Amino acid sequence: MIAIQRIHRGPFRIVRRLARKLFKPLRLAVIRHQLALSEQNIRAIDDARITAICAINAEHRFQVDLMRKQREVEAW
């Protein structure tokens, strides 16, 4: 709740628009990253980046699996 309130204020409008379009784990990583930037917490920034990279990779694998399954179904 605090993260949402902080993003609603100030220069985070672009990030908020981007975060709405992302799936939930990556959206949370974006929010954590922005909070860490605003607090200038280097360790939290690095952790948020790693979390975001892992979430992007997981989503990519999920999408690749979906496309592969769709091709298999279409081949029948």
Phi and psi restraints in degrees (value plus and minus 20) as a CYANA .aco file:
   2 ILE   PHI     -82.9   -42.9
   2 ILE   PSI     -61.2   -21.2
   3 ALA   PHI     -81.5   -41.5
   3 ALA   PSI     -62.2   -22.2
   4 ILE   PHI     -84.2   -44.2
   4 ILE   PSI     -62.1   -22.1
   5 GLN   PHI     -84.8   -44.8
   5 GLN   PSI     -59.3   -19.3
   6 ARG   PHI     -87.5   -47.5
   6 ARG   PSI     -58.1   -18.1
   7 ILE   PHI     -89.9   -49.9
   7 ILE   PSI     -52.8   -12.8
   8 HIS   PHI     -85.1   -45.1
   8 HIS   PSI     -46.2    -6.2
   9 ARG   PHI    -113.4   -73.4
   9 ARG   PSI     136.5   176.5
  10 GLY   PHI      52.7    92.7
  10 GLY   PSI    -174.9  -134.9
  11 PRO   PHI    -105.0   -65.0
  11 PRO   PSI       3.5    43.5
  12 PHE   PHI    -117.9   -77.9
  12 PHE   PSI      -4.0    36.0
  13 ARG   PHI     -82.5   -42.5
  13 ARG   PSI     -61.2   -21.2
  14 ILE   PHI     -84.0   -44.0
  14 ILE   PSI     -64.1   -24.1
  15 VAL   PHI     -83.1   -43.1
  15 VAL   PSI     -59.1   -19.1
  16 ARG   PHI     -82.8   -42.8
  16 ARG   PSI     -62.1   -22.1
  17 ARG   PHI     -83.8   -43.8
  17 ARG   PSI     -62.2   -22.2
  18 LEU   PHI     -84.7   -44.7
  18 LEU   PSI     -64.1   -24.1
  19 ALA   PHI     -83.0   -43.0
  19 ALA   PSI     -51.5   -11.5
  20 ARG   PHI     -84.4   -44.4
  20 ARG   PSI     -50.1   -10.1
  21 LYS   PHI    -104.2   -64.2
  21 LYS   PSI     -34.0     6.0
  22 LEU   PHI    -110.5   -70.5
  22 LEU   PSI     138.5   178.5
  23 PHE   PHI     -94.3   -54.3
  23 PHE   PSI     143.3   183.3
  24 LYS   PHI     -77.5   -37.5
  24 LYS   PSI     -69.3   -29.3
  25 PRO   PHI     -79.9   -39.9
  25 PRO   PSI     -60.1   -20.1
  26 LEU   PHI     -92.0   -52.0
  26 LEU   PSI     -54.6   -14.6
  27 ARG   PHI     -80.3   -40.3
  27 ARG   PSI     -63.9   -23.9
  28 LEU   PHI     -85.8   -45.8
  28 LEU   PSI     -57.2   -17.2
  29 ALA   PHI     -84.6   -44.6
  29 ALA   PSI     -59.2   -19.2
  30 VAL   PHI     -83.0   -43.0
  30 VAL   PSI     -63.5   -23.5
  31 ILE   PHI     -82.8   -42.8
  31 ILE   PSI     -65.7   -25.7
  32 ARG   PHI     -81.6   -41.6
  32 ARG   PSI     -60.0   -20.0
  33 HIS   PHI     -84.0   -44.0
  33 HIS   PSI     -62.5   -22.5
  34 GLN   PHI     -86.4   -46.4
  34 GLN   PSI     -58.2   -18.2
  35 LEU   PHI     -84.8   -44.8
  35 LEU   PSI     -61.7   -21.7
  36 ALA   PHI     -84.3   -44.3
  36 ALA   PSI     -59.1   -19.1
  37 LEU   PHI     -83.5   -43.5
  37 LEU   PSI     -62.3   -22.3
  38 SER   PHI     -87.2   -47.2
  38 SER   PSI     -50.1   -10.1
  39 GLU   PHI    -113.1   -73.1
  39 GLU   PSI     -25.2    14.8
  40 GLN   PHI      34.1    74.1
  40 GLN   PSI      26.1    66.1
  41 ASN   PHI    -117.3   -77.3
  41 ASN   PSI      83.2   123.2
  42 ILE   PHI     -84.3   -44.3
  42 ILE   PSI     -64.2   -24.2
  43 ARG   PHI     -83.2   -43.2
  43 ARG   PSI     -61.3   -21.3
  44 ALA   PHI     -87.1   -47.1
  44 ALA   PSI     -55.3   -15.3
  45 ILE   PHI     -82.6   -42.6
  45 ILE   PSI     -67.0   -27.0
  46 ASP   PHI     -82.5   -42.5
  46 ASP   PSI     -63.4   -23.4
  47 ASP   PHI     -81.7   -41.7
  47 ASP   PSI     -61.3   -21.3
  48 ALA   PHI     -86.4   -46.4
  48 ALA   PSI     -57.9   -17.9
  49 ARG   PHI     -84.3   -44.3
  49 ARG   PSI     -64.0   -24.0
  50 ILE   PHI     -83.0   -43.0
  50 ILE   PSI     -62.9   -22.9
  51 THR   PHI     -81.2   -41.2
  51 THR   PSI     -62.7   -22.7
  52 ALA   PHI     -84.9   -44.9
  52 ALA   PSI     -61.6   -21.6
  53 ILE   PHI     -82.7   -42.7
  53 ILE   PSI     -63.8   -23.8
  54 CYS   PHI     -83.0   -43.0
  54 CYS   PSI     -60.6   -20.6
  55 ALA   PHI     -86.5   -46.5
  55 ALA   PSI     -59.9   -19.9
  56 ILE   PHI     -84.6   -44.6
  56 ILE   PSI     -63.8   -23.8
  57 ASN   PHI     -82.9   -42.9
  57 ASN   PSI     -61.1   -21.1
  58 ALA   PHI     -84.5   -44.5
  58 ALA   PSI     -62.3   -22.3
  59 GLU   PHI     -85.1   -45.1
  59 GLU   PSI     -58.9   -18.9
  60 HIS   PHI     -82.6   -42.6
  60 HIS   PSI     -66.2   -26.2
  61 ARG   PHI     -80.1   -40.1
  61 ARG   PSI     -60.7   -20.7
  62 PHE   PHI     -82.0   -42.0
  62 PHE   PSI     -65.3   -25.3
  63 GLN   PHI     -85.8   -45.8
  63 GLN   PSI     -59.1   -19.1
  64 VAL   PHI     -83.7   -43.7
  64 VAL   PSI     -63.1   -23.1
  65 ASP   PHI     -82.2   -42.2
  65 ASP   PSI     -61.8   -21.8
  66 LEU   PHI     -81.3   -41.3
  66 LEU   PSI     -64.2   -24.2
  67 MET   PHI     -84.6   -44.6
  67 MET   PSI     -60.2   -20.2
  68 ARG   PHI     -82.7   -42.7
  68 ARG   PSI     -64.9   -24.9
  69 LYS   PHI     -84.2   -44.2
  69 LYS   PSI     -58.2   -18.2
  70 GLN   PHI     -84.6   -44.6
  70 GLN   PSI     -60.8   -20.8
  71 ARG   PHI     -84.0   -44.0
  71 ARG   PSI     -59.3   -19.3
  72 GLU   PHI     -83.5   -43.5
  72 GLU   PSI     -60.9   -20.9
  73 VAL   PHI     -86.7   -46.7
  73 VAL   PSI     -61.8   -21.8
  74 GLU   PHI     -86.7   -46.7
  74 GLU   PSI     -49.7    -9.7
  75 ALA   PHI     -90.2   -50.2
  75 ALA   PSI     -43.4    -3.4
